[in-house]
Amino acid sequence: RTAGQPTVCITCENIATDTDPSYSPTDENLLVYRSHSVPGYESDQYKVKLYNASLNTKVTLLDDWDRSIQAMTWSPNGQS
Protein backbone atom coordinates (compact mmCIF):
# COMPACT_ATOMS: atom_id res chain seq x y z
CA ARG A 1 0.00 0.00 0.00
CA THR A 2 1.31 3.40 -0.97
CA ALA A 3 1.00 6.17 1.59
CA GLY A 4 -2.07 8.29 0.89
CA GLN A 5 -3.73 5.61 -1.22
CA PRO A 6 -6.95 3.94 -0.05
CA THR A 7 -6.90 0.35 1.12
CA VAL A 8 -8.57 -2.05 -1.33
CA CYS A 9 -9.89 -5.50 -0.41
CA ILE A 10 -9.02 -7.84 -3.28
CA THR A 11 -10.49 -10.95 -1.62
CA CYS A 12 -13.81 -9.72 -0.25
CA GLU A 13 -15.85 -11.83 -2.69
CA ASN A 14 -14.26 -15.04 -1.36
CA ILE A 15 -15.76 -16.07 1.98
CA ALA A 16 -13.30 -18.97 2.29
CA THR A 17 -9.69 -18.63 3.46
CA ASP A 18 -7.16 -16.43 1.65
CA THR A 19 -3.64 -16.48 3.12
CA ASP A 20 0.10 -15.94 2.69
CA PRO A 21 0.24 -12.85 0.44
CA SER A 22 3.62 -12.21 -1.15
CA TYR A 23 4.61 -9.27 -3.35
CA SER A 24 6.94 -9.78 -6.29
CA PRO A 25 10.51 -8.76 -5.42
CA THR A 26 10.69 -6.70 -8.62
CA ASP A 27 7.16 -5.37 -9.18
CA GLU A 28 5.11 -3.89 -6.34
CA ASN A 29 1.94 -4.32 -8.45
CA LEU A 30 2.13 -8.13 -8.45
CA LEU A 31 0.91 -10.14 -5.48
CA VAL A 32 0.40 -13.89 -5.10
CA TYR A 33 -1.57 -15.58 -2.33
CA ARG A 34 -3.12 -18.95 -1.49
CA SER A 35 -6.89 -19.32 -1.62
CA HIS A 36 -9.51 -21.87 -0.57
CA SER A 37 -12.87 -21.97 -2.32
CA VAL A 38 -15.02 -23.80 0.26
CA PRO A 39 -15.75 -21.85 3.48
CA GLY A 40 -15.01 -23.76 6.71
CA TYR A 41 -13.51 -26.75 4.87
CA GLU A 42 -9.84 -26.70 5.85
CA SER A 43 -9.12 -29.81 3.74
CA ASP A 44 -10.04 -27.84 0.63
CA GLN A 45 -7.37 -27.57 -2.04
CA TYR A 46 -5.37 -24.34 -1.96
CA LYS A 47 -5.05 -22.56 -5.29
CA VAL A 48 -2.56 -19.82 -6.15
CA LYS A 49 -4.02 -16.46 -7.12
CA LEU A 50 -2.05 -13.72 -8.86
CA TYR A 51 -3.29 -10.18 -8.45
CA ASN A 52 -2.01 -7.42 -10.74
CA ALA A 53 -2.79 -4.07 -9.11
CA SER A 54 -1.84 -2.03 -12.16
CA LEU A 55 -4.49 -3.86 -14.23
CA ASN A 56 -6.83 -4.64 -11.32
CA THR A 57 -6.94 -8.27 -12.48
CA LYS A 58 -6.82 -11.56 -10.63
CA VAL A 59 -6.06 -14.99 -12.15
CA THR A 60 -5.75 -18.48 -10.74
CA LEU A 61 -2.41 -20.09 -11.50
CA LEU A 62 -2.04 -23.86 -11.94
CA ASP A 63 -5.83 -24.19 -11.92
CA ASP A 64 -5.78 -27.72 -13.38
CA TRP A 65 -3.10 -28.97 -11.00
CA ASP A 66 -4.43 -31.71 -8.71
CA ARG A 67 -2.30 -30.81 -5.67
CA SER A 68 -2.80 -28.30 -2.89
CA ILE A 69 -0.20 -25.51 -2.76
CA GLN A 70 1.44 -25.43 0.68
CA ALA A 71 4.07 -22.73 0.17
CA MET A 72 5.13 -20.20 -2.45
CA THR A 73 8.43 -18.44 -3.06
CA TRP A 74 9.22 -15.83 -5.71
CA SER A 75 12.35 -16.28 -7.79
CA PRO A 76 14.87 -13.45 -7.15
CA ASN A 77 14.12 -11.90 -10.57
CA GLY A 78 10.34 -12.00 -9.97
CA GLN A 79 9.69 -13.99 -13.16
CA SER A 80 8.40 -17.11 -11.41
Distance bins in CASP14 RR format, pairs under 12 A and 6 or more apart:
PFRMAT RR
TARGET T0000
AUTHOR 0000-0000-0000
RMODE 2
METHOD distances of the structure
MODEL  1
1 7 1 0 0 1 0 0 0 0 0 0 0
1 8 0 0 0 0 1 0 0 0 0 0 0
1 9 0 0 0 0 0 1 0 0 0 0 0
1 10 0 0 0 0 0 1 0 0 0 0 0
1 21 0 0 0 0 0 1 0 0 0 0 0
1 23 0 0 0 0 0 1 0 0 0 0 0
1 28 0 0 0 0 1 0 0 0 0 0 0
1 29 0 0 0 0 0 1 0 0 0 0 0
1 31 0 0 0 0 0 1 0 0 0 0 0
1 53 0 0 0 0 1 0 0 0 0 0 0
2 8 0 0 0 0 0 1 0 0 0 0 0
2 28 0 0 0 0 1 0 0 0 0 0 0
2 29 0 0 0 0 0 1 0 0 0 0 0
2 53 0 0 0 0 1 0 0 0 0 0 0
5 28 0 0 0 0 0 1 0 0 0 0 0
5 53 0 0 0 0 0 1 0 0 0 0 0
8 31 0 0 0 0 0 1 0 0 0 0 0
8 51 0 0 0 0 1 0 0 0 0 0 0
8 53 0 0 0 0 1 0 0 0 0 0 0
8 56 0 0 0 0 1 0 0 0 0 0 0
8 58 0 0 0 0 0 1 0 0 0 0 0
9 18 0 0 0 0 1 0 0 0 0 0 0
9 51 0 0 0 0 0 1 0 0 0 0 0
9 58 0 0 0 0 0 1 0 0 0 0 0
10 18 0 0 0 0 1 0 0 0 0 0 0
10 21 0 0 0 0 1 0 0 0 0 0 0
10 29 0 0 0 0 0 1 0 0 0 0 0
10 31 1 0 0 1 0 0 0 0 0 0 0
10 32 0 0 0 0 0 1 0 0 0 0 0
10 33 0 0 0 0 1 0 0 0 0 0 0
10 35 0 0 0 0 0 1 0 0 0 0 0
10 49 0 0 0 0 1 0 0 0 0 0 0
10 50 0 0 0 0 0 1 0 0 0 0 0
10 51 1 0 1 0 0 0 0 0 0 0 0
10 52 0 0 0 0 0 1 0 0 0 0 0
10 53 0 0 0 0 1 0 0 0 0 0 0
10 56 0 0 0 0 1 0 0 0 0 0 0
10 57 0 0 0 0 0 1 0 0 0 0 0
10 58 1 0 0 1 0 0 0 0 0 0 0
11 17 0 0 0 0 1 0 0 0 0 0 0
11 18 1 0 1 0 0 0 0 0 0 0 0
11 19 0 0 0 0 1 0 0 0 0 0 0
11 20 0 0 0 0 0 1 0 0 0 0 0
11 21 0 0 0 0 1 0 0 0 0 0 0
11 31 0 0 0 0 0 1 0 0 0 0 0
11 33 1 0 0 1 0 0 0 0 0 0 0
11 34 0 0 0 0 0 1 0 0 0 0 0
11 35 1 0 0 1 0 0 0 0 0 0 0
11 36 0 0 0 0 0 1 0 0 0 0 0
11 37 0 0 0 0 0 1 0 0 0 0 0
11 49 0 0 0 0 1 0 0 0 0 0 0
11 51 0 0 0 0 1 0 0 0 0 0 0
11 58 0 0 0 0 1 0 0 0 0 0 0
12 18 0 0 0 0 1 0 0 0 0 0 0
12 58 0 0 0 0 0 1 0 0 0 0 0
13 35 0 0 0 0 0 1 0 0 0 0 0
13 37 0 0 0 0 0 1 0 0 0 0 0
13 49 0 0 0 0 0 1 0 0 0 0 0
13 58 0 0 0 0 1 0 0 0 0 0 0
14 33 0 0 0 0 0 1 0 0 0 0 0
14 34 0 0 0 0 0 1 0 0 0 0 0
14 35 1 0 0 1 0 0 0 0 0 0 0
14 36 1 0 0 1 0 0 0 0 0 0 0
14 37 1 0 0 1 0 0 0 0 0 0 0
14 38 0 0 0 0 0 1 0 0 0 0 0
14 39 0 0 0 0 1 0 0 0 0 0 0
14 44 0 0 0 0 0 1 0 0 0 0 0
14 47 0 0 0 0 0 1 0 0 0 0 0
14 49 0 0 0 0 1 0 0 0 0 0 0
14 51 0 0 0 0 0 1 0 0 0 0 0
14 58 0 0 0 0 1 0 0 0 0 0 0
14 60 0 0 0 0 0 1 0 0 0 0 0
15 35 0 0 0 0 0 1 0 0 0 0 0
15 36 0 0 0 0 1 0 0 0 0 0 0
15 37 0 0 0 0 1 0 0 0 0 0 0
15 38 0 0 0 0 1 0 0 0 0 0 0
15 39 1 0 1 0 0 0 0 0 0 0 0
15 40 0 0 0 0 1 0 0 0 0 0 0
15 41 0 0 0 0 0 1 0 0 0 0 0
16 34 0 0 0 0 0 1 0 0 0 0 0
16 35 1 0 0 1 0 0 0 0 0 0 0
16 36 1 1 0 0 0 0 0 0 0 0 0
16 37 1 0 1 0 0 0 0 0 0 0 0
16 38 1 0 1 0 0 0 0 0 0 0 0
16 39 1 0 1 0 0 0 0 0 0 0 0
16 40 1 0 0 1 0 0 0 0 0 0 0
16 41 1 0 0 1 0 0 0 0 0 0 0
16 42 0 0 0 0 1 0 0 0 0 0 0
16 43 0 0 0 0 0 1 0 0 0 0 0
16 44 1 0 0 1 0 0 0 0 0 0 0
16 45 0 0 0 0 0 1 0 0 0 0 0
16 46 0 0 0 0 0 1 0 0 0 0 0
16 47 0 0 0 0 0 1 0 0 0 0 0
16 49 0 0 0 0 0 1 0 0 0 0 0
17 33 0 0 0 0 0 1 0 0 0 0 0
17 34 0 0 0 0 1 0 0 0 0 0 0
17 35 1 0 0 1 0 0 0 0 0 0 0
17 36 1 0 1 0 0 0 0 0 0 0 0
17 37 0 0 0 0 1 0 0 0 0 0 0
17 38 0 0 0 0 1 0 0 0 0 0 0
17 39 1 0 0 1 0 0 0 0 0 0 0
17 40 1 0 0 1 0 0 0 0 0 0 0
17 41 0 0 0 0 1 0 0 0 0 0 0
17 42 1 0 0 1 0 0 0 0 0 0 0
17 43 0 0 0 0 0 1 0 0 0 0 0
17 44 1 0 0 1 0 0 0 0 0 0 0
17 45 0 0 0 0 0 1 0 0 0 0 0
17 46 0 0 0 0 1 0 0 0 0 0 0
17 47 0 0 0 0 0 1 0 0 0 0 0
17 49 0 0 0 0 0 1 0 0 0 0 0
17 68 0 0 0 0 0 1 0 0 0 0 0
18 31 0 0 0 0 0 1 0 0 0 0 0
18 32 0 0 0 0 0 1 0 0 0 0 0
18 33 1 0 1 0 0 0 0 0 0 0 0
18 34 1 0 0 1 0 0 0 0 0 0 0
18 35 1 0 1 0 0 0 0 0 0 0 0
18 36 1 0 0 1 0 0 0 0 0 0 0
18 37 0 0 0 0 0 1 0 0 0 0 0
18 39 0 0 0 0 0 1 0 0 0 0 0
18 44 0 0 0 0 0 1 0 0 0 0 0
18 46 0 0 0 0 1 0 0 0 0 0 0
18 47 0 0 0 0 0 1 0 0 0 0 0
18 48 0 0 0 0 0 1 0 0 0 0 0
18 49 1 0 0 1 0 0 0 0 0 0 0
18 51 0 0 0 0 0 1 0 0 0 0 0
18 58 0 0 0 0 0 1 0 0 0 0 0
19 32 0 0 0 0 0 1 0 0 0 0 0
19 33 1 0 0 1 0 0 0 0 0 0 0
19 34 1 0 1 0 0 0 0 0 0 0 0
19 35 1 0 0 1 0 0 0 0 0 0 0
19 36 0 0 0 0 1 0 0 0 0 0 0
19 42 0 0 0 0 0 1 0 0 0 0 0
19 44 0 0 0 0 0 1 0 0 0 0 0
19 46 0 0 0 0 1 0 0 0 0 0 0
19 47 0 0 0 0 0 1 0 0 0 0 0
19 48 0 0 0 0 0 1 0 0 0 0 0
19 49 0 0 0 0 0 1 0 0 0 0 0
19 69 0 0 0 0 0 1 0 0 0 0 0
19 70 0 0 0 0 0 1 0 0 0 0 0
19 71 0 0 0 0 0 1 0 0 0 0 0
19 72 0 0 0 0 0 1 0 0 0 0 0
20 31 0 0 0 0 0 1 0 0 0 0 0
20 32 0 0 0 0 1 0 0 0 0 0 0
20 33 1 0 1 0 0 0 0 0 0 0 0
20 34 1 0 1 0 0 0 0 0 0 0 0
20 35 0 0 0 0 1 0 0 0 0 0 0
20 36 0 0 0 0 0 1 0 0 0 0 0
20 46 0 0 0 0 1 0 0 0 0 0 0
20 48 0 0 0 0 1 0 0 0 0 0 0
20 49 0 0 0 0 0 1 0 0 0 0 0
20 69 0 0 0 0 1 0 0 0 0 0 0
20 70 0 0 0 0 1 0 0 0 0 0 0
20 71 1 0 0 1 0 0 0 0 0 0 0
20 72 1 0 0 1 0 0 0 0 0 0 0
20 73 0 0 0 0 0 1 0 0 0 0 0
20 74 0 0 0 0 0 1 0 0 0 0 0
21 30 0 0 0 0 0 1 0 0 0 0 0
21 31 1 0 1 0 0 0 0 0 0 0 0
21 32 1 0 0 1 0 0 0 0 0 0 0
21 33 1 0 1 0 0 0 0 0 0 0 0
21 34 0 0 0 0 1 0 0 0 0 0 0
21 35 0 0 0 0 0 1 0 0 0 0 0
21 48 0 0 0 0 0 1 0 0 0 0 0
21 49 0 0 0 0 1 0 0 0 0 0 0
21 50 0 0 0 0 0 1 0 0 0 0 0
21 51 0 0 0 0 1 0 0 0 0 0 0
21 53 0 0 0 0 0 1 0 0 0 0 0
21 72 0 0 0 0 1 0 0 0 0 0 0
21 74 0 0 0 0 0 1 0 0 0 0 0
22 28 0 0 0 0 0 1 0 0 0 0 0
22 30 0 0 0 0 1 0 0 0 0 0 0
22 31 1 0 0 1 0 0 0 0 0 0 0
22 32 1 0 1 0 0 0 0 0 0 0 0
22 33 1 0 0 1 0 0 0 0 0 0 0
22 34 0 0 0 0 1 0 0 0 0 0 0
22 48 0 0 0 0 0 1 0 0 0 0 0
22 49 0 0 0 0 0 1 0 0 0 0 0
22 50 0 0 0 0 0 1 0 0 0 0 0
22 51 0 0 0 0 0 1 0 0 0 0 0
22 69 0 0 0 0 0 1 0 0 0 0 0
22 71 0 0 0 0 1 0 0 0 0 0 0
22 72 1 0 0 1 0 0 0 0 0 0 0
22 73 1 0 0 1 0 0 0 0 0 0 0
22 74 1 0 0 1 0 0 0 0 0 0 0
22 75 0 0 0 0 0 1 0 0 0 0 0
22 78 0 0 0 0 0 1 0 0 0 0 0
23 29 0 0 0 0 1 0 0 0 0 0 0
23 30 1 0 0 1 0 0 0 0 0 0 0
23 31 1 0 1 0 0 0 0 0 0 0 0
23 32 0 0 0 0 1 0 0 0 0 0 0
23 33 0 0 0 0 0 1 0 0 0 0 0
23 50 0 0 0 0 0 1 0 0 0 0 0
23 51 0 0 0 0 1 0 0 0 0 0 0
23 52 0 0 0 0 0 1 0 0 0 0 0
23 53 0 0 0 0 1 0 0 0 0 0 0
23 72 0 0 0 0 0 1 0 0 0 0 0
23 74 0 0 0 0 1 0 0 0 0 0 0
23 78 0 0 0 0 1 0 0 0 0 0 0
24 30 1 1 0 0 0 0 0 0 0 0 0
24 31 1 0 0 1 0 0 0 0 0 0 0
24 32 1 0 0 1 0 0 0 0 0 0 0
24 50 0 0 0 0 1 0 0 0 0 0 0
24 51 0 0 0 0 0 1 0 0 0 0 0
24 52 0 0 0 0 1 0 0 0 0 0 0
24 53 0 0 0 0 0 1 0 0 0 0 0
24 54 0 0 0 0 0 1 0 0 0 0 0
24 72 0 0 0 0 0 1 0 0 0 0 0
24 73 0 0 0 0 0 1 0 0 0 0 0
24 74 1 0 1 0 0 0 0 0 0 0 0
24 75 0 0 0 0 1 0 0 0 0 0 0
24 76 0 0 0 0 0 1 0 0 0 0 0
24 77 0 0 0 0 1 0 0 0 0 0 0
24 78 1 0 1 0 0 0 0 0 0 0 0
24 79 0 0 0 0 1 0 0 0 0 0 0
24 80 0 0 0 0 0 1 0 0 0 0 0
25 31 0 0 0 0 0 1 0 0 0 0 0
25 32 0 0 0 0 0 1 0 0 0 0 0
25 73 0 0 0 0 0 1 0 0 0 0 0
25 74 1 0 1 0 0 0 0 0 0 0 0
25 75 0 0 0 0 1 0 0 0 0 0 0
25 76 1 0 0 1 0 0 0 0 0 0 0
25 77 1 0 0 1 0 0 0 0 0 0 0
25 78 1 0 1 0 0 0 0 0 0 0 0
25 79 0 0 0 0 0 1 0 0 0 0 0
25 80 0 0 0 0 0 1 0 0 0 0 0
26 74 0 0 0 0 1 0 0 0 0 0 0
26 75 0 0 0 0 1 0 0 0 0 0 0
26 76 0 0 0 0 1 0 0 0 0 0 0
26 77 1 0 0 1 0 0 0 0 0 0 0
26 78 1 0 1 0 0 0 0 0 0 0 0
26 79 0 0 0 0 1 0 0 0 0 0 0
26 80 0 0 0 0 0 1 0 0 0 0 0
27 50 0 0 0 0 0 1 0 0 0 0 0
27 51 0 0 0 0 0 1 0 0 0 0 0
27 52 0 0 0 0 1 0 0 0 0 0 0
27 53 0 0 0 0 1 0 0 0 0 0 0
27 54 0 0 0 0 1 0 0 0 0 0 0
27 55 0 0 0 0 0 1 0 0 0 0 0
27 74 0 0 0 0 1 0 0 0 0 0 0
27 77 0 0 0 0 0 1 0 0 0 0 0
27 78 1 0 0 1 0 0 0 0 0 0 0
27 79 0 0 0 0 1 0 0 0 0 0 0
28 51 0 0 0 0 0 1 0 0 0 0 0
28 52 0 0 0 0 0 1 0 0 0 0 0
28 53 1 0 0 1 0 0 0 0 0 0 0
28 54 0 0 0 0 1 0 0 0 0 0 0
28 78 0 0 0 0 0 1 0 0 0 0 0
29 50 0 0 0 0 0 1 0 0 0 0 0
29 51 0 0 0 0 1 0 0 0 0 0 0
29 52 1 0 1 0 0 0 0 0 0 0 0
29 53 1 0 1 0 0 0 0 0 0 0 0
29 54 1 0 1 0 0 0 0 0 0 0 0
29 55 0 0 0 0 1 0 0 0 0 0 0
29 56 0 0 0 0 1 0 0 0 0 0 0
29 57 0 0 0 0 0 1 0 0 0 0 0
29 78 0 0 0 0 0 1 0 0 0 0 0
30 49 0 0 0 0 0 1 0 0 0 0 0
30 50 1 0 0 1 0 0 0 0 0 0 0
30 51 1 0 0 1 0 0 0 0 0 0 0
30 52 1 0 1 0 0 0 0 0 0 0 0
30 53 1 0 0 1 0 0 0 0 0 0 0
30 54 0 0 0 0 1 0 0 0 0 0 0
30 55 0 0 0 0 1 0 0 0 0 0 0
30 57 0 0 0 0 0 1 0 0 0 0 0
30 58 0 0 0 0 0 1 0 0 0 0 0
30 59 0 0 0 0 0 1 0 0 0 0 0
30 61 0 0 0 0 0 1 0 0 0 0 0
30 74 0 0 0 0 1 0 0 0 0 0 0
30 78 1 0 0 1 0 0 0 0 0 0 0
30 79 0 0 0 0 0 1 0 0 0 0 0
30 80 0 0 0 0 0 1 0 0 0 0 0
31 48 0 0 0 0 0 1 0 0 0 0 0
31 49 0 0 0 0 1 0 0 0 0 0 0
31 50 1 0 0 1 0 0 0 0 0 0 0
31 51 1 0 1 0 0 0 0 0 0 0 0
31 52 0 0 0 0 1 0 0 0 0 0 0
31 53 1 0 0 1 0 0 0 0 0 0 0
31 54 0 0 0 0 0 1 0 0 0 0 0
31 56 0 0 0 0 0 1 0 0 0 0 0
31 57 0 0 0 0 0 1 0 0 0 0 0
31 58 0 0 0 0 1 0 0 0 0 0 0
31 59 0 0 0 0 0 1 0 0 0 0 0
31 72 0 0 0 0 0 1 0 0 0 0 0
31 74 0 0 0 0 0 1 0 0 0 0 0
32 46 0 0 0 0 0 1 0 0 0 0 0
32 47 0 0 0 0 0 1 0 0 0 0 0
32 48 1 0 1 0 0 0 0 0 0 0 0
32 49 1 0 0 1 0 0 0 0 0 0 0
32 50 1 0 1 0 0 0 0 0 0 0 0
32 51 1 0 0 1 0 0 0 0 0 0 0
32 52 0 0 0 0 0 1 0 0 0 0 0
32 58 0 0 0 0 0 1 0 0 0 0 0
32 59 0 0 0 0 0 1 0 0 0 0 0
32 60 0 0 0 0 0 1 0 0 0 0 0
32 61 1 0 0 1 0 0 0 0 0 0 0
32 62 0 0 0 0 0 1 0 0 0 0 0
32 69 0 0 0 0 1 0 0 0 0 0 0
32 71 0 0 0 0 0 1 0 0 0 0 0
32 72 1 0 1 0 0 0 0 0 0 0 0
32 73 0 0 0 0 1 0 0 0 0 0 0
32 74 1 0 0 1 0 0 0 0 0 0 0
32 75 0 0 0 0 0 1 0 0 0 0 0
32 78 0 0 0 0 0 1 0 0 0 0 0
32 80 0 0 0 0 0 1 0 0 0 0 0
33 46 0 0 0 0 1 0 0 0 0 0 0
33 47 0 0 0 0 1 0 0 0 0 0 0
33 48 1 0 0 1 0 0 0 0 0 0 0
33 49 1 0 1 0 0 0 0 0 0 0 0
33 50 0 0 0 0 1 0 0 0 0 0 0
33 51 1 0 0 1 0 0 0 0 0 0 0
33 58 0 0 0 0 1 0 0 0 0 0 0
33 60 0 0 0 0 0 1 0 0 0 0 0
33 61 0 0 0 0 0 1 0 0 0 0 0
33 69 0 0 0 0 0 1 0 0 0 0 0
33 71 0 0 0 0 0 1 0 0 0 0 0
33 72 0 0 0 0 1 0 0 0 0 0 0
34 44 0 0 0 0 0 1 0 0 0 0 0
34 45 0 0 0 0 0 1 0 0 0 0 0
34 46 1 0 1 0 0 0 0 0 0 0 0
34 47 1 0 0 1 0 0 0 0 0 0 0
34 48 1 0 0 1 0 0 0 0 0 0 0
34 49 1 0 0 1 0 0 0 0 0 0 0
34 50 0 0 0 0 0 1 0 0 0 0 0
34 60 0 0 0 0 0 1 0 0 0 0 0
34 61 0 0 0 0 0 1 0 0 0 0 0
34 62 0 0 0 0 0 1 0 0 0 0 0
34 68 0 0 0 0 1 0 0 0 0 0 0
34 69 1 0 1 0 0 0 0 0 0 0 0
34 70 0 0 0 0 1 0 0 0 0 0 0
34 71 0 0 0 0 1 0 0 0 0 0 0
34 72 1 0 0 1 0 0 0 0 0 0 0
35 44 0 0 0 0 1 0 0 0 0 0 0
35 45 0 0 0 0 1 0 0 0 0 0 0
35 46 1 0 0 1 0 0 0 0 0 0 0
35 47 1 0 1 0 0 0 0 0 0 0 0
35 48 1 0 0 1 0 0 0 0 0 0 0
35 49 1 0 1 0 0 0 0 0 0 0 0
35 50 0 0 0 0 0 1 0 0 0 0 0
35 51 0 0 0 0 0 1 0 0 0 0 0
35 58 0 0 0 0 1 0 0 0 0 0 0
35 59 0 0 0 0 0 1 0 0 0 0 0
35 60 1 0 0 1 0 0 0 0 0 0 0
35 61 0 0 0 0 0 1 0 0 0 0 0
35 62 0 0 0 0 0 1 0 0 0 0 0
35 63 0 0 0 0 0 1 0 0 0 0 0
35 68 0 0 0 0 0 1 0 0 0 0 0
35 69 0 0 0 0 1 0 0 0 0 0 0
35 72 0 0 0 0 0 1 0 0 0 0 0
36 42 1 0 0 1 0 0 0 0 0 0 0
36 43 0 0 0 0 1 0 0 0 0 0 0
36 44 1 0 1 0 0 0 0 0 0 0 0
36 45 1 0 0 1 0 0 0 0 0 0 0
36 46 1 0 0 1 0 0 0 0 0 0 0
36 47 1 0 0 1 0 0 0 0 0 0 0
36 48 0 0 0 0 0 1 0 0 0 0 0
36 49 0 0 0 0 0 1 0 0 0 0 0
36 68 0 0 0 0 1 0 0 0 0 0 0
36 69 0 0 0 0 0 1 0 0 0 0 0
37 43 0 0 0 0 0 1 0 0 0 0 0
37 44 1 0 0 1 0 0 0 0 0 0 0
37 45 1 0 0 1 0 0 0 0 0 0 0
37 46 0 0 0 0 1 0 0 0 0 0 0
37 47 1 0 0 1 0 0 0 0 0 0 0
37 49 0 0 0 0 0 1 0 0 0 0 0
37 60 0 0 0 0 1 0 0 0 0 0 0
37 63 0 0 0 0 0 1 0 0 0 0 0
37 68 0 0 0 0 0 1 0 0 0 0 0
38 44 1 0 1 0 0 0 0 0 0 0 0
38 45 0 0 0 0 1 0 0 0 0 0 0
38 46 0 0 0 0 0 1 0 0 0 0 0
38 47 0 0 0 0 0 1 0 0 0 0 0
41 68 0 0 0 0 0 1 0 0 0 0 0
42 68 0 0 0 0 0 1 0 0 0 0 0
43 68 0 0 0 0 1 0 0 0 0 0 0
44 68 1 0 0 1 0 0 0 0 0 0 0
44 69 0 0 0 0 0 1 0 0 0 0 0
45 60 0 0 0 0 0 1 0 0 0 0 0
45 62 0 0 0 0 0 1 0 0 0 0 0
45 63 0 0 0 0 0 1 0 0 0 0 0
45 64 0 0 0 0 0 1 0 0 0 0 0
45 65 0 0 0 0 1 0 0 0 0 0 0
45 66 0 0 0 0 1 0 0 0 0 0 0
45 67 1 0 0 1 0 0 0 0 0 0 0
45 68 1 0 1 0 0 0 0 0 0 0 0
45 69 0 0 0 0 1 0 0 0 0 0 0
45 70 0 0 0 0 0 1 0 0 0 0 0
46 60 0 0 0 0 0 1 0 0 0 0 0
46 61 0 0 0 0 0 1 0 0 0 0 0
46 62 0 0 0 0 0 1 0 0 0 0 0
46 63 0 0 0 0 0 1 0 0 0 0 0
46 65 0 0 0 0 0 1 0 0 0 0 0
46 67 0 0 0 0 1 0 0 0 0 0 0
46 68 1 0 1 0 0 0 0 0 0 0 0
46 69 1 0 1 0 0 0 0 0 0 0 0
46 70 1 0 0 1 0 0 0 0 0 0 0
46 71 0 0 0 0 1 0 0 0 0 0 0
46 72 0 0 0 0 1 0 0 0 0 0 0
47 58 0 0 0 0 0 1 0 0 0 0 0
47 59 0 0 0 0 0 1 0 0 0 0 0
47 60 1 0 1 0 0 0 0 0 0 0 0
47 61 1 0 0 1 0 0 0 0 0 0 0
47 62 1 0 0 1 0 0 0 0 0 0 0
47 63 1 0 0 1 0 0 0 0 0 0 0
47 64 0 0 0 0 0 1 0 0 0 0 0
47 65 0 0 0 0 1 0 0 0 0 0 0
47 66 0 0 0 0 0 1 0 0 0 0 0
47 67 0 0 0 0 0 1 0 0 0 0 0
47 68 0 0 0 0 1 0 0 0 0 0 0
47 69 1 0 0 1 0 0 0 0 0 0 0
47 72 0 0 0 0 0 1 0 0 0 0 0
48 58 0 0 0 0 0 1 0 0 0 0 0
48 59 0 0 0 0 1 0 0 0 0 0 0
48 60 1 0 0 1 0 0 0 0 0 0 0
48 61 1 0 1 0 0 0 0 0 0 0 0
48 62 1 0 1 0 0 0 0 0 0 0 0
48 63 0 0 0 0 1 0 0 0 0 0 0
48 65 0 0 0 0 1 0 0 0 0 0 0
48 67 0 0 0 0 0 1 0 0 0 0 0
48 68 0 0 0 0 0 1 0 0 0 0 0
48 69 1 0 1 0 0 0 0 0 0 0 0
48 70 0 0 0 0 0 1 0 0 0 0 0
48 71 0 0 0 0 0 1 0 0 0 0 0
48 72 1 0 0 1 0 0 0 0 0 0 0
48 73 0 0 0 0 0 1 0 0 0 0 0
48 74 0 0 0 0 0 1 0 0 0 0 0
48 80 0 0 0 0 0 1 0 0 0 0 0
49 57 0 0 0 0 0 1 0 0 0 0 0
49 58 1 0 1 0 0 0 0 0 0 0 0
49 59 1 0 0 1 0 0 0 0 0 0 0
49 60 1 0 1 0 0 0 0 0 0 0 0
49 61 1 0 0 1 0 0 0 0 0 0 0
49 62 0 0 0 0 0 1 0 0 0 0 0
49 63 0 0 0 0 0 1 0 0 0 0 0
49 69 0 0 0 0 0 1 0 0 0 0 0
49 72 0 0 0 0 0 1 0 0 0 0 0
50 57 0 0 0 0 1 0 0 0 0 0 0
50 58 1 0 0 1 0 0 0 0 0 0 0
50 59 1 0 1 0 0 0 0 0 0 0 0
50 60 1 0 0 1 0 0 0 0 0 0 0
50 61 1 0 1 0 0 0 0 0 0 0 0
50 62 0 0 0 0 0 1 0 0 0 0 0
50 63 0 0 0 0 0 1 0 0 0 0 0
50 72 0 0 0 0 0 1 0 0 0 0 0
50 74 0 0 0 0 0 1 0 0 0 0 0
50 78 0 0 0 0 0 1 0 0 0 0 0
50 80 0 0 0 0 0 1 0 0 0 0 0
51 57 1 0 0 1 0 0 0 0 0 0 0
51 58 1 0 1 0 0 0 0 0 0 0 0
51 59 0 0 0 0 1 0 0 0 0 0 0
51 60 0 0 0 0 0 1 0 0 0 0 0
51 61 0 0 0 0 0 1 0 0 0 0 0
52 58 1 0 0 1 0 0 0 0 0 0 0
52 59 0 0 0 0 1 0 0 0 0 0 0
52 61 0 0 0 0 0 1 0 0 0 0 0
60 69 0 0 0 0 0 1 0 0 0 0 0
61 69 0 0 0 0 1 0 0 0 0 0 0
61 72 0 0 0 0 1 0 0 0 0 0 0
61 80 0 0 0 0 0 1 0 0 0 0 0
62 68 0 0 0 0 0 1 0 0 0 0 0
62 69 1 0 0 1 0 0 0 0 0 0 0
62 72 0 0 0 0 0 1 0 0 0 0 0
62 80 0 0 0 0 0 1 0 0 0 0 0
63 69 0 0 0 0 0 1 0 0 0 0 0
72 78 0 0 0 0 0 1 0 0 0 0 0
72 80 0 0 0 0 0 1 0 0 0 0 0
73 80 0 0 0 0 1 0 0 0 0 0 0
74 80 1 0 0 1 0 0 0 0 0 0 0
END
